[in-house]
Amino acid sequence: MRDPLQLVKSYLEEKVCIYLRDRSRLEGVLCGFDEHMNVGLLIGGEFMTVRGESIVMIGQE
């Protein structure tokens, strides 16, 4: 089984879908992340930070 951080690292600069606890979904380019799984996304030319505690799943489209 792959380390989750290594898997997310492989998604850097790629388009991803992020599913959140409130059942919403974000799509954008993964710009970065930290050890707490806080992520930076580029969505429609705007940068957005998503707190790791609100993320349920990250995957590629």
mmCIF file of the N, C-alpha and C atoms, coordinates in Angstrom:
data_MODEL
# 
_entry.id   MODEL 
# 
loop_
_atom_site.group_PDB 
_atom_site.id 
_atom_site.type_symbol 
_atom_site.label_atom_id 
_atom_site.label_alt_id 
_atom_site.label_comp_id 
_atom_site.label_asym_id 
_atom_site.label_entity_id 
_atom_site.label_seq_id 
_atom_site.pdbx_PDB_ins_code 
_atom_site.Cartn_x 
_atom_site.Cartn_y 
_atom_site.Cartn_z 
_atom_site.occupancy 
_atom_site.B_iso_or_equiv 
_atom_site.pdbx_formal_charge 
_atom_site.auth_seq_id 
_atom_site.auth_comp_id 
_atom_site.auth_asym_id 
_atom_site.auth_atom_id 
_atom_site.pdbx_PDB_model_num 
ATOM 1   N N  . MET A 1 1  ? 0.844   -1.189 0.000   1.00 0.00 ? 1  MET A N  1 
ATOM 2   C CA . MET A 1 1  ? 0.000   0.000  0.000   1.00 0.00 ? 1  MET A CA 1 
ATOM 3   C C  . MET A 1 1  ? 0.884   1.246  0.000   1.00 0.00 ? 1  MET A C  1 
ATOM 4   N N  . ARG A 1 2  ? 0.501   2.231  -0.792  1.00 0.00 ? 2  ARG A N  1 
ATOM 5   C CA . ARG A 1 2  ? 1.281   3.457  -0.892  1.00 0.00 ? 2  ARG A CA 1 
ATOM 6   C C  . ARG A 1 2  ? 1.009   4.371  0.289   1.00 0.00 ? 2  ARG A C  1 
ATOM 7   N N  . ASP A 1 3  ? 2.025   5.115  0.664   1.00 0.00 ? 3  ASP A N  1 
ATOM 8   C CA . ASP A 1 3  ? 1.900   6.137  1.698   1.00 0.00 ? 3  ASP A CA 1 
ATOM 9   C C  . ASP A 1 3  ? 0.980   7.233  1.168   1.00 0.00 ? 3  ASP A C  1 
ATOM 10  N N  . PRO A 1 4  ? -0.053  7.632  1.939   1.00 0.00 ? 4  PRO A N  1 
ATOM 11  C CA . PRO A 1 4  ? -0.988  8.662  1.446   1.00 0.00 ? 4  PRO A CA 1 
ATOM 12  C C  . PRO A 1 4  ? -0.309  9.966  1.037   1.00 0.00 ? 4  PRO A C  1 
ATOM 13  N N  . LEU A 1 5  ? 0.707   10.398 1.782   1.00 0.00 ? 5  LEU A N  1 
ATOM 14  C CA . LEU A 1 5  ? 1.392   11.641 1.412   1.00 0.00 ? 5  LEU A CA 1 
ATOM 15  C C  . LEU A 1 5  ? 2.122   11.505 0.081   1.00 0.00 ? 5  LEU A C  1 
ATOM 16  N N  . GLN A 1 6  ? 2.701   10.328 -0.168  1.00 0.00 ? 6  GLN A N  1 
ATOM 17  C CA . GLN A 1 6  ? 3.375   10.098 -1.447  1.00 0.00 ? 6  GLN A CA 1 
ATOM 18  C C  . GLN A 1 6  ? 2.368   10.084 -2.593  1.00 0.00 ? 6  GLN A C  1 
ATOM 19  N N  . LEU A 1 7  ? 1.187   9.529  -2.338  1.00 0.00 ? 7  LEU A N  1 
ATOM 20  C CA . LEU A 1 7  ? 0.148   9.508  -3.361  1.00 0.00 ? 7  LEU A CA 1 
ATOM 21  C C  . LEU A 1 7  ? -0.287  10.929 -3.700  1.00 0.00 ? 7  LEU A C  1 
ATOM 22  N N  . VAL A 1 8  ? -0.537  11.741 -2.684  1.00 0.00 ? 8  VAL A N  1 
ATOM 23  C CA . VAL A 1 8  ? -0.937  13.133 -2.926  1.00 0.00 ? 8  VAL A CA 1 
ATOM 24  C C  . VAL A 1 8  ? 0.195   13.886 -3.615  1.00 0.00 ? 8  VAL A C  1 
ATOM 25  N N  . LYS A 1 9  ? 1.420   13.611 -3.242  1.00 0.00 ? 9  LYS A N  1 
ATOM 26  C CA . LYS A 1 9  ? 2.572   14.250 -3.894  1.00 0.00 ? 9  LYS A CA 1 
ATOM 27  C C  . LYS A 1 9  ? 2.588   13.957 -5.389  1.00 0.00 ? 9  LYS A C  1 
ATOM 28  N N  . SER A 1 10 ? 2.173   12.758 -5.767  1.00 0.00 ? 10 SER A N  1 
ATOM 29  C CA . SER A 1 10 ? 2.151   12.399 -7.196  1.00 0.00 ? 10 SER A CA 1 
ATOM 30  C C  . SER A 1 10 ? 1.086   13.187 -7.966  1.00 0.00 ? 10 SER A C  1 
ATOM 31  N N  . TYR A 1 11 ? 0.140   13.808 -7.251  1.00 0.00 ? 11 TYR A N  1 
ATOM 32  C CA . TYR A 1 11 ? -0.906  14.611 -7.883  1.00 0.00 ? 11 TYR A CA 1 
ATOM 33  C C  . TYR A 1 11 ? -0.514  16.077 -8.059  1.00 0.00 ? 11 TYR A C  1 
ATOM 34  N N  . LEU A 1 12 ? 0.644   16.492 -7.543  1.00 0.00 ? 12 LEU A N  1 
ATOM 35  C CA . LEU A 1 12 ? 1.052   17.900 -7.661  1.00 0.00 ? 12 LEU A CA 1 
ATOM 36  C C  . LEU A 1 12 ? 1.042   18.354 -9.115  1.00 0.00 ? 12 LEU A C  1 
ATOM 37  N N  . GLU A 1 13 ? 0.522   19.542 -9.318  1.00 0.00 ? 13 GLU A N  1 
ATOM 38  C CA . GLU A 1 13 ? 0.400   20.172 -10.641 1.00 0.00 ? 13 GLU A CA 1 
ATOM 39  C C  . GLU A 1 13 ? -0.550  19.411 -11.569 1.00 0.00 ? 13 GLU A C  1 
ATOM 40  N N  . GLU A 1 14 ? -1.402  18.557 -10.993 1.00 0.00 ? 14 GLU A N  1 
ATOM 41  C CA . GLU A 1 14 ? -2.400  17.806 -11.762 1.00 0.00 ? 14 GLU A CA 1 
ATOM 42  C C  . GLU A 1 14 ? -3.794  18.256 -11.329 1.00 0.00 ? 14 GLU A C  1 
ATOM 43  N N  . LYS A 1 15 ? -4.773  18.042 -12.202 1.00 0.00 ? 15 LYS A N  1 
ATOM 44  C CA . LYS A 1 15 ? -6.156  18.349 -11.853 1.00 0.00 ? 15 LYS A CA 1 
ATOM 45  C C  . LYS A 1 15 ? -6.681  17.264 -10.916 1.00 0.00 ? 15 LYS A C  1 
ATOM 46  N N  . VAL A 1 16 ? -7.282  17.688 -9.813  1.00 0.00 ? 16 VAL A N  1 
ATOM 47  C CA . VAL A 1 16 ? -7.803  16.745 -8.829  1.00 0.00 ? 16 VAL A CA 1 
ATOM 48  C C  . VAL A 1 16 ? -9.232  17.128 -8.432  1.00 0.00 ? 16 VAL A C  1 
ATOM 49  N N  . CYS A 1 17 ? -9.925  16.160 -7.843  1.00 0.00 ? 17 CYS A N  1 
ATOM 50  C CA . CYS A 1 17 ? -11.223 16.382 -7.201  1.00 0.00 ? 17 CYS A CA 1 
ATOM 51  C C  . CYS A 1 17 ? -11.007 16.187 -5.710  1.00 0.00 ? 17 CYS A C  1 
ATOM 52  N N  . ILE A 1 18 ? -11.557 17.091 -4.926  1.00 0.00 ? 18 ILE A N  1 
ATOM 53  C CA . ILE A 1 18 ? -11.485 16.977 -3.472  1.00 0.00 ? 18 ILE A CA 1 
ATOM 54  C C  . ILE A 1 18 ? -12.908 16.935 -2.945  1.00 0.00 ? 18 ILE A C  1 
ATOM 55  N N  . TYR A 1 19 ? -13.209 15.879 -2.200  1.00 0.00 ? 19 TYR A N  1 
ATOM 56  C CA . TYR A 1 19 ? -14.527 15.718 -1.592  1.00 0.00 ? 19 TYR A CA 1 
ATOM 57  C C  . TYR A 1 19 ? -14.421 16.146 -0.134  1.00 0.00 ? 19 TYR A C  1 
ATOM 58  N N  . LEU A 1 20 ? -15.372 16.979 0.291   1.00 0.00 ? 20 LEU A N  1 
ATOM 59  C CA . LEU A 1 20 ? -15.341 17.563 1.621   1.00 0.00 ? 20 LEU A CA 1 
ATOM 60  C C  . LEU A 1 20 ? -16.401 16.959 2.540   1.00 0.00 ? 20 LEU A C  1 
ATOM 61  N N  . ARG A 1 21 ? -16.210 17.162 3.837   1.00 0.00 ? 21 ARG A N  1 
ATOM 62  C CA . ARG A 1 21 ? -17.141 16.628 4.840   1.00 0.00 ? 21 ARG A CA 1 
ATOM 63  C C  . ARG A 1 21 ? -18.574 17.110 4.641   1.00 0.00 ? 21 ARG A C  1 
ATOM 64  N N  . ASP A 1 22 ? -18.734 18.313 4.129   1.00 0.00 ? 22 ASP A N  1 
ATOM 65  C CA . ASP A 1 22 ? -20.091 18.846 3.930   1.00 0.00 ? 22 ASP A CA 1 
ATOM 66  C C  . ASP A 1 22 ? -20.722 18.320 2.644   1.00 0.00 ? 22 ASP A C  1 
ATOM 67  N N  . ARG A 1 23 ? -20.081 17.319 2.048   1.00 0.00 ? 23 ARG A N  1 
ATOM 68  C CA . ARG A 1 23 ? -20.531 16.628 0.828   1.00 0.00 ? 23 ARG A CA 1 
ATOM 69  C C  . ARG A 1 23 ? -20.389 17.462 -0.438  1.00 0.00 ? 23 ARG A C  1 
ATOM 70  N N  . SER A 1 24 ? -19.660 18.563 -0.347  1.00 0.00 ? 24 SER A N  1 
ATOM 71  C CA . SER A 1 24 ? -19.379 19.343 -1.550  1.00 0.00 ? 24 SER A CA 1 
ATOM 72  C C  . SER A 1 24 ? -18.111 18.803 -2.204  1.00 0.00 ? 24 SER A C  1 
ATOM 73  N N  . ARG A 1 25 ? -17.852 19.269 -3.401  1.00 0.00 ? 25 ARG A N  1 
ATOM 74  C CA . ARG A 1 25 ? -16.717 18.786 -4.181  1.00 0.00 ? 25 ARG A CA 1 
ATOM 75  C C  . ARG A 1 25 ? -16.026 19.976 -4.833  1.00 0.00 ? 25 ARG A C  1 
ATOM 76  N N  . LEU A 1 26 ? -14.708 19.963 -4.798  1.00 0.00 ? 26 LEU A N  1 
ATOM 77  C CA . LEU A 1 26 ? -13.913 21.002 -5.450  1.00 0.00 ? 26 LEU A CA 1 
ATOM 78  C C  . LEU A 1 26 ? -13.063 20.355 -6.530  1.00 0.00 ? 26 LEU A C  1 
ATOM 79  N N  . GLU A 1 27 ? -12.889 21.059 -7.634  1.00 0.00 ? 27 GLU A N  1 
ATOM 80  C CA . GLU A 1 27 ? -12.008 20.599 -8.703  1.00 0.00 ? 27 GLU A CA 1 
ATOM 81  C C  . GLU A 1 27 ? -11.019 21.704 -9.014  1.00 0.00 ? 27 GLU A C  1 
ATOM 82  N N  . GLY A 1 28 ? -9.759  21.337 -9.112  1.00 0.00 ? 28 GLY A N  1 
ATOM 83  C CA . GLY A 1 28 ? -8.739  22.314 -9.440  1.00 0.00 ? 28 GLY A CA 1 
ATOM 84  C C  . GLY A 1 28 ? -7.377  21.657 -9.553  1.00 0.00 ? 28 GLY A C  1 
ATOM 85  N N  . VAL A 1 29 ? -6.376  22.464 -9.767  1.00 0.00 ? 29 VAL A N  1 
ATOM 86  C CA . VAL A 1 29 ? -4.997  21.981 -9.883  1.00 0.00 ? 29 VAL A CA 1 
ATOM 87  C C  . VAL A 1 29 ? -4.359  22.032 -8.502  1.00 0.00 ? 29 VAL A C  1 
ATOM 88  N N  . LEU A 1 30 ? -3.814  20.909 -8.071  1.00 0.00 ? 30 LEU A N  1 
ATOM 89  C CA . LEU A 1 30 ? -3.172  20.819 -6.762  1.00 0.00 ? 30 LEU A CA 1 
ATOM 90  C C  . LEU A 1 30 ? -1.823  21.535 -6.817  1.00 0.00 ? 30 LEU A C  1 
ATOM 91  N N  . CYS A 1 31 ? -1.705  22.611 -6.029  1.00 0.00 ? 31 CYS A N  1 
ATOM 92  C CA . CYS A 1 31 ? -0.476  23.405 -6.033  1.00 0.00 ? 31 CYS A CA 1 
ATOM 93  C C  . CYS A 1 31 ? 0.472   23.016 -4.908  1.00 0.00 ? 31 CYS A C  1 
ATOM 94  N N  . GLY A 1 32 ? -0.070  22.492 -3.809  1.00 0.00 ? 32 GLY A N  1 
ATOM 95  C CA . GLY A 1 32 ? 0.780   22.125 -2.689  1.00 0.00 ? 32 GLY A CA 1 
ATOM 96  C C  . GLY A 1 32 ? -0.040  21.559 -1.554  1.00 0.00 ? 32 GLY A C  1 
ATOM 97  N N  . PHE A 1 33 ? 0.671   21.005 -0.557  1.00 0.00 ? 33 PHE A N  1 
ATOM 98  C CA . PHE A 1 33 ? 0.023   20.451 0.620   1.00 0.00 ? 33 PHE A CA 1 
ATOM 99  C C  . PHE A 1 33 ? 1.050   20.363 1.736   1.00 0.00 ? 33 PHE A C  1 
ATOM 100 N N  . ASP A 1 34 ? 0.570   20.136 2.960   1.00 0.00 ? 34 ASP A N  1 
ATOM 101 C CA . ASP A 1 34 ? 1.486   19.973 4.076   1.00 0.00 ? 34 ASP A CA 1 
ATOM 102 C C  . ASP A 1 34 ? 1.190   18.670 4.820   1.00 0.00 ? 34 ASP A C  1 
ATOM 103 N N  . GLU A 1 35 ? 1.895   18.438 5.926   1.00 0.00 ? 35 GLU A N  1 
ATOM 104 C CA . GLU A 1 35 ? 1.767   17.180 6.660   1.00 0.00 ? 35 GLU A CA 1 
ATOM 105 C C  . GLU A 1 35 ? 0.400   17.011 7.313   1.00 0.00 ? 35 GLU A C  1 
ATOM 106 N N  . HIS A 1 36 ? -0.389  18.093 7.397   1.00 0.00 ? 36 HIS A N  1 
ATOM 107 C CA . HIS A 1 36 ? -1.733  18.028 7.960   1.00 0.00 ? 36 HIS A CA 1 
ATOM 108 C C  . HIS A 1 36 ? -2.789  17.856 6.872   1.00 0.00 ? 36 HIS A C  1 
ATOM 109 N N  . MET A 1 37 ? -2.327  17.690 5.634   1.00 0.00 ? 37 MET A N  1 
ATOM 110 C CA . MET A 1 37 ? -3.177  17.552 4.450   1.00 0.00 ? 37 MET A CA 1 
ATOM 111 C C  . MET A 1 37 ? -3.963  18.821 4.129   1.00 0.00 ? 37 MET A C  1 
ATOM 112 N N  . ASN A 1 38 ? -3.493  19.976 4.640   1.00 0.00 ? 38 ASN A N  1 
ATOM 113 C CA . ASN A 1 38 ? -4.010  21.244 4.141   1.00 0.00 ? 38 ASN A CA 1 
ATOM 114 C C  . ASN A 1 38 ? -3.506  21.345 2.708   1.00 0.00 ? 38 ASN A C  1 
ATOM 115 N N  . VAL A 1 39 ? -4.382  21.709 1.790   1.00 0.00 ? 39 VAL A N  1 
ATOM 116 C CA . VAL A 1 39 ? -3.966  21.739 0.389   1.00 0.00 ? 39 VAL A CA 1 
ATOM 117 C C  . VAL A 1 39 ? -4.203  23.113 -0.223  1.00 0.00 ? 39 VAL A C  1 
ATOM 118 N N  . GLY A 1 40 ? -3.408  23.410 -1.223  1.00 0.00 ? 40 GLY A N  1 
ATOM 119 C CA . GLY A 1 40 ? -3.580  24.613 -2.024  1.00 0.00 ? 40 GLY A CA 1 
ATOM 120 C C  . GLY A 1 40 ? -4.056  24.199 -3.398  1.00 0.00 ? 40 GLY A C  1 
ATOM 121 N N  . LEU A 1 41 ? -5.150  24.807 -3.844  1.00 0.00 ? 41 LEU A N  1 
ATOM 122 C CA . LEU A 1 41 ? -5.728  24.495 -5.150  1.00 0.00 ? 41 LEU A CA 1 
ATOM 123 C C  . LEU A 1 41 ? -5.800  25.749 -5.999  1.00 0.00 ? 41 LEU A C  1 
ATOM 124 N N  . LEU A 1 42 ? -5.605  25.581 -7.273  1.00 0.00 ? 42 LEU A N  1 
ATOM 125 C CA . LEU A 1 42 ? -5.826  26.649 -8.236  1.00 0.00 ? 42 LEU A CA 1 
ATOM 126 C C  . LEU A 1 42 ? -7.134  26.321 -8.942  1.00 0.00 ? 42 LEU A C  1 
ATOM 127 N N  . ILE A 1 43 ? -8.150  27.157 -8.699  1.00 0.00 ? 43 ILE A N  1 
ATOM 128 C CA . ILE A 1 43 ? -9.475  26.933 -9.269  1.00 0.00 ? 43 ILE A CA 1 
ATOM 129 C C  . ILE A 1 43 ? -9.845  28.149 -10.102 1.00 0.00 ? 43 ILE A C  1 
ATOM 130 N N  . GLY A 1 44 ? -9.938  27.953 -11.397 1.00 0.00 ? 44 GLY A N  1 
ATOM 131 C CA . GLY A 1 44 ? -10.324 29.061 -12.275 1.00 0.00 ? 44 GLY A CA 1 
ATOM 132 C C  . GLY A 1 44 ? -9.440  30.281 -12.150 1.00 0.00 ? 44 GLY A C  1 
ATOM 133 N N  . GLY A 1 45 ? -8.154  30.076 -11.962 1.00 0.00 ? 45 GLY A N  1 
ATOM 134 C CA . GLY A 1 45 ? -7.219  31.180 -11.865 1.00 0.00 ? 45 GLY A CA 1 
ATOM 135 C C  . GLY A 1 45 ? -7.092  31.785 -10.476 1.00 0.00 ? 45 GLY A C  1 
ATOM 136 N N  . GLU A 1 46 ? -7.860  31.283 -9.507  1.00 0.00 ? 46 GLU A N  1 
ATOM 137 C CA . GLU A 1 46 ? -7.782  31.784 -8.136  1.00 0.00 ? 46 GLU A CA 1 
ATOM 138 C C  . GLU A 1 46 ? -7.219  30.707 -7.219  1.00 0.00 ? 46 GLU A C  1 
ATOM 139 N N  . PHE A 1 47 ? -6.370  31.129 -6.288  1.00 0.00 ? 47 PHE A N  1 
ATOM 140 C CA . PHE A 1 47 ? -5.772  30.200 -5.330  1.00 0.00 ? 47 PHE A CA 1 
ATOM 141 C C  . PHE A 1 47 ? -6.685  30.042 -4.130  1.00 0.00 ? 47 PHE A C  1 
ATOM 142 N N  . MET A 1 48 ? -6.859  28.808 -3.697  1.00 0.00 ? 48 MET A N  1 
ATOM 143 C CA . MET A 1 48 ? -7.711  28.513 -2.550  1.00 0.00 ? 48 MET A CA 1 
ATOM 144 C C  . MET A 1 48 ? -6.988  27.538 -1.639  1.00 0.00 ? 48 MET A C  1 
ATOM 145 N N  . THR A 1 49 ? -7.091  27.769 -0.329  1.00 0.00 ? 49 THR A N  1 
ATOM 146 C CA . THR A 1 49 ? -6.528  26.838 0.648   1.00 0.00 ? 49 THR A CA 1 
ATOM 147 C C  . THR A 1 49 ? -7.672  26.065 1.282   1.00 0.00 ? 49 THR A C  1 
ATOM 148 N N  . VAL A 1 50 ? -7.503  24.744 1.383   1.00 0.00 ? 50 VAL A N  1 
ATOM 149 C CA . VAL A 1 50 ? -8.512  23.881 1.991   1.00 0.00 ? 50 VAL A CA 1 
ATOM 150 C C  . VAL A 1 50 ? -7.879  23.194 3.189   1.00 0.00 ? 50 VAL A C  1 
ATOM 151 N N  . ARG A 1 51 ? -8.520  23.329 4.352   1.00 0.00 ? 51 ARG A N  1 
ATOM 152 C CA . ARG A 1 51 ? -8.002  22.707 5.576   1.00 0.00 ? 51 ARG A CA 1 
ATOM 153 C C  . ARG A 1 51 ? -8.147  21.191 5.487   1.00 0.00 ? 51 ARG A C  1 
ATOM 154 N N  . GLY A 1 52 ? -7.104  20.503 5.904   1.00 0.00 ? 52 GLY A N  1 
ATOM 155 C CA . GLY A 1 52 ? -7.087  19.053 5.848   1.00 0.00 ? 52 GLY A CA 1 
ATOM 156 C C  . GLY A 1 52 ? -8.199  18.391 6.633   1.00 0.00 ? 52 GLY A C  1 
ATOM 157 N N  . GLU A 1 53 ? -8.612  19.000 7.748   1.00 0.00 ? 53 GLU A N  1 
ATOM 158 C CA . GLU A 1 53 ? -9.657  18.382 8.572   1.00 0.00 ? 53 GLU A CA 1 
ATOM 159 C C  . GLU A 1 53 ? -11.017 18.341 7.877   1.00 0.00 ? 53 GLU A C  1 
ATOM 160 N N  . SER A 1 54 ? -11.193 19.118 6.814   1.00 0.00 ? 54 SER A N  1 
ATOM 161 C CA . SER A 1 54 ? -12.472 19.122 6.098   1.00 0.00 ? 54 SER A CA 1 
ATOM 162 C C  . SER A 1 54 ? -12.467 18.201 4.875   1.00 0.00 ? 54 SER A C  1 
ATOM 163 N N  . ILE A 1 55 ? -11.306 17.610 4.566   1.00 0.00 ? 55 ILE A N  1 
ATOM 164 C CA . ILE A 1 55 ? -11.187 16.760 3.372   1.00 0.00 ? 55 ILE A CA 1 
ATOM 165 C C  . ILE A 1 55 ? -11.497 15.303 3.723   1.00 0.00 ? 55 ILE A C  1 
ATOM 166 N N  . VAL A 1 56 ? -12.337 14.697 2.880   1.00 0.00 ? 56 VAL A N  1 
ATOM 167 C CA . VAL A 1 56 ? -12.669 13.280 3.019   1.00 0.00 ? 56 VAL A CA 1 
ATOM 168 C C  . VAL A 1 56 ? -11.816 12.459 2.066   1.00 0.00 ? 56 VAL A C  1 
ATOM 169 N N  . MET A 1 57 ? -11.668 12.950 0.806   1.00 0.00 ? 57 MET A N  1 
ATOM 170 C CA . MET A 1 57 ? -10.945 12.181 -0.210  1.00 0.00 ? 57 MET A CA 1 
ATOM 171 C C  . MET A 1 57 ? -10.372 13.118 -1.266  1.00 0.00 ? 57 MET A C  1 
ATOM 172 N N  . ILE A 1 58 ? -9.209  12.758 -1.768  1.00 0.00 ? 58 ILE A N  1 
ATOM 173 C CA . ILE A 1 58 ? -8.579  13.468 -2.890  1.00 0.00 ? 58 ILE A CA 1 
ATOM 174 C C  . ILE A 1 58 ? -8.295  12.437 -3.965  1.00 0.00 ? 58 ILE A C  1 
ATOM 175 N N  . GLY A 1 59 ? -8.648  12.758 -5.188  1.00 0.00 ? 59 GLY A N  1 
ATOM 176 C CA . GLY A 1 59 ? -8.372  11.830 -6.281  1.00 0.00 ? 59 GLY A CA 1 
ATOM 177 C C  . GLY A 1 59 ? -8.275  12.568 -7.599  1.00 0.00 ? 59 GLY A C  1 
ATOM 178 N N  . GLN A 1 60 ? -7.720  11.883 -8.578  1.00 0.00 ? 60 GLN A N  1 
ATOM 179 C CA . GLN A 1 60 ? -7.635  12.457 -9.909  1.00 0.00 ? 60 GLN A CA 1 
ATOM 180 C C  . GLN A 1 60 ? -8.918  12.142 -10.665 1.00 0.00 ? 60 GLN A C  1 
ATOM 181 N N  . GLU A 1 61 ? -9.227  12.999 -11.619 1.00 0.00 ? 61 GLU A N  1 
ATOM 182 C CA . GLU A 1 61 ? -10.430 12.781 -12.420 1.00 0.00 ? 61 GLU A CA 1 
ATOM 183 C C  . GLU A 1 61 ? -10.212 11.695 -13.429 1.00 0.00 ? 61 GLU A C  1 
# 
